[in-house]
Amino acid sequence: MGQSRGCLTNTILFLIIVFIPVVGHIIETVFLLEDDHSPLGKVLWLVLIWAVPFVGPLLYLLFGQRPVRHAPISFGQSSYVPPQQQYYQH
């Protein structure tokens, strides 16, 4: 009975220490590759993310992601313009 409890503990420790951080690194790498960085910037962030296990991804989430740029907001104009009706003259 004690042997199976040790196996369960080892499995849980493996998931916490190895598997979950690796999945997090892979997700972080996908985020990085989709971001708008220069090739050198991407390589440097990848090295930081994979070389520094817990701090690297946290630093990228805090400082590396670029904000999404949206179209400028214009106040005072309606954003919805209804389609104009066409009148046919006979």
Secondary structure, 3 states (H helix, E strand, C coil): CHHHHHHHHHHHHHHHHHHHHHHHHHHHHHHHHHCCCCHHHHHHHHHHHHHCCCHHHHHHHHHHCCCCCCCCCCCCCCCCCCCCCCCCCC
